[in-house]
Amino acid sequence: MLQQILREMYIEPDLLDELSEDQKQILFCKMREEQVRRWKVREEEEENKPPEKTKKSFKHGKGSNKKQTSFLKGSDGKDWVWVMGEHKDDKSIEQILEEEAQERAIKQAEKEAEELRRKEEMELKKALQEEEKLAENNKDKEAENKRKEDEAEMIKSLKEAHIAVQKREKDKKSVKKRHHEDEKMKSLKKIDEIKTRRSSEIYFHWKQNRNTLQKDAEKSSQILEEEWREQEKRVKETERKMREIARRAREEHRKSLSGSVKVIGAANAFKSYIHKKGPAPPIPEGRPSKAPKDKSAEENEHHPLPPRPRNRNSVIKWFRKYEVPKATGLDPQTKKPAQWFHGLIGRAEAEGLLKEKKAGTFLVRVSERIWGYTISYRSEDRCKHFLIDKSDDNYHFFGSNQLEHTTLNDMITYHSHTPISTEEELLKHPCGQQVDPPDYCDLFHDGRSESTTL
């Protein structure tokens, strides 16, 4: 860790706070030594760089490199000449040779003495250098041992400080995690309490409604049974009177021919009696009703819609036959197509219309996948599409247990203040037409007959 700190020349503040003052001073000295070492290395690199070659220019002049010799002049103005041995003070050749030999001997002795002295000095200097080197090595070893001990102590302190920092962070994380778990447990407990209380309330209301419905059913059953018995009693009395009248008519017919008139009068009297008594008794439960069927229902039974549209033309025929009479897609006030209403456009085209719009913008298009419509909605990050099922008499989102609406306009108005999803998405801004003619023209205008089935 110390090597990493010296390499980066940086220590984290939290780790520095864990060190004592002595450790901080040692660390400062180590960092200072590292700075000096780097400076020396850089200086040596600068010194070891080869010198740049410089071009020298030489000027060559006439007689600039030639040596000149001049001679001494005598009193006569001519070159002075000395002939050895001609003067009285001149030494003989033997004397000169002897003197030169003595001088050479003296110089040789001095040279040998100098060499000996120099050799002794070199040996002494070498010995001193070896002693100094040995002392320096011992000193360096001691310094190295001390440095290693300091580094070991520093590393130990840094490790302890690092462990302390990690432990402190771990304690913080554990405390935070424990607090989060406690909050989560409280939230789950609160949700369980709410669910339990709400389920109890729902069960209590369901039980009350069930008891009320059961009582109402028993009461209505008793009333219906009493009415049925009363009707049955009246019918039996009527049948008895009819049999009595028929018996009397037969007896009178046997007596005379004029009795036929009486029989006819009795029959007329019976008819008037039945007319005065009121309508026939109600049909008991379990029997099928023979009420006349609605004409549109009969048409739907003869021509039921397939599970899904076959093609685009079948959707257009369905819309003109069933939706145009209901004024679907029209504004209730202006009786013109609503601003949000679009025709048979695809998913990609709807997303293109909503691409540059703000969040909350929507349009309603006729679907080719089901008998119904699709709401294309622009949210914060993308476009969403919601299917509206119209396979029955109401309008609701595709799926089960959905809220039903009488008209498409009611559904759009309802979701302008009630979100269509759990993300608080409201139908705020209708997206109008951007092409001319509008894309819904083929839904409302066609000159051909529509007698063919869907």
ABEGO torsion letter per residue (X at the ends): XAAAAAAAGBBBAAAAAABBAAAAAAAAAAAAAAAAAAAAAAAAAAAABBBBBBBBBBBBBBGAABBBBBBBBBAAGBBBBBBBGABAABBBAAAAAAAAAAAAAAAAAAAAAAAAAAAAAAAAAAAAAAAAAAAAAAAAAAAAAAAAAAAAAAAAAAAAAAAAAAAAAAAAAAAAAAAAAAAAAAAAAAAAAAAAAAAAAAAAAAAAAAAAAAAAAAAAAAAAAAAAAAAAAAAAAAAAAAAAAAAAAAAAAAABAAAAAAAAAAAAAAAAAAAAAEBBBBBBBGBBBABBBBAAAAAAAABBBBABBABAAAAAAAAAAAAAAAGBGBBAAAGBBBAABBBBBBAAAAAAAAAABBBGBBBBBBBAABBEBBBBBBBAABBBBBBBBAABABBBBBEBGBBBBABAAAAAAAAAABBABAAGBBBABBBBBABOBBAAAAAABBABBAABBX
